[in-house]
Amino acid sequence: METTPHDDMSHLLDELPLVTQLTRYCTVAEISEALQQVRADLAAVRRKFEVWDAQSALQQGLIATADAPALKKLHEELNRIELERFITAQSVCNLHQSCTHYRDMLAERALQIVTEEMAAAGHGAPPVAYALISMGSDGREEQTLITDQDYLIVYDDGGEEAADVWFVEFGNRLVDCLEAAGFKRCTGDIMTSNPTWRGSYKQWRKRLFAIVRYEVEDFAKNMMDLIVLSDARFVGGDRELGEKLIELIRDMEKEHFQVLWSMARAATEMKLALGFMRKLWTEPSGEHRGELNVKLLAWAPLVMNVRILAISQGMAATNTIQRINYLEQEGSLSAEMASGLREAYDILTQHRILLQIKQIKGIQKDSHYLDPLMLDNDEREQLRQAVVRVEELQKMIHTNFNIV
């Protein structure tokens, strides 16, 4: 069972020194007073979490009947609750779980709203079964406080041209509805309004075969699309159809080693925030002089390289920590390396979330750049060690895949 932050804090009393040790320095009365204060503080924190739990449950209960503008308000309130909870608990895992859960609910409600709009506009009901599948951080169940749209649609074969036409309109309307509900449009255009991310199962199968057989003109772009698809996760609609496409993606990646090798090479060549003598590297000039891009130069390479190992082992899990755990269990990672990577992921993601909070509160413009000098010595060394562990993972994959 997943422990909650207030459960963890309740164990602090058990970790206190024995009273016989404390009485060397304090009187019994002073110890009693201190313990009462600790209990009072823990009770106050517990009440905070209980209030947040109740508030979140209330907002989530309203999603099922909300229209798009109301969804946005609910989305913003749920984000606010998780922001406050994170500031207190600093739990990456809990934030991921909460944000992913209520955004799935929001996306499913958006599907219902758009389906009703389509019928009201004279387009009728969906001509065939379909599934909405998420990718990116949502596909990995690693949602945080700032999100955008990373979705695709697959629909059943048999509807022919009429189905294609219907889902063009549906895909466009869904993007608008999600945006109205607080999901930003994807800057990379990974959205259901883009024909690349929408199609029948047969069309998807043909598209994927073209990529893995090198039958496409812009192979680099299509390779990136395949990498994005590696984190595919069913969200709504027909689960059997969605899982069928996801299984096809996994099988194609594993069976075509040359494609996997290309993905591994791209992962191991990702630049890291390490400079001379493995010290943290920062921008030497420009707007972000003295800062480093935590997402691009540390967090993304970690996620990418773990993904490659998981795909090579045919693992269905998309979550980064789950992937690390499974890789340790089946022997691809040593216990020491797996532990180091889990710690690195937690450290890097914490920094990313704290940067998001600064952006949300207007303290800085973006949520990617961090000034290491704003950290204390221990935090700075933890960050450096996290990046070093990513480098070690890159070297291991580089060797395993015989990349030269």
Secondary structure as UniProt FT lines:
FT   HELIX           5..10
FT   HELIX           11..15
FT   HELIX           19..22
FT   TURN            23..25
FT   HELIX           28..62
FT   HELIX           63..65
FT   HELIX           68..89
FT   HELIX           92..120
FT   TURN            121..122
FT   STRAND          130..134
FT   HELIX           136..139
FT   TURN            140..141
FT   STRAND          151..155
FT   TURN            157..158
FT   HELIX           160..180
FT   TURN            181..182
FT   TURN            187..188
FT   TURN            192..193
FT   HELIX           195..197
FT   STRAND          198..200
FT   HELIX           201..212
FT   TURN            213..214
FT   HELIX           219..229
FT   TURN            230..231
FT   STRAND          233..237
FT   HELIX           239..255
FT   HELIX           257..268
FT   HELIX           276..278
FT   TURN            287..288
FT   STRAND          292..293
FT   HELIX           295..299
FT   HELIX           300..312
FT   TURN            313..314
FT   HELIX           320..329
FT   TURN            330..331
FT   HELIX           335..360
FT   TURN            361..362
FT   STRAND          369..370
FT   HELIX           372..374
FT   HELIX           377..400
FT   TURN            401..402
//
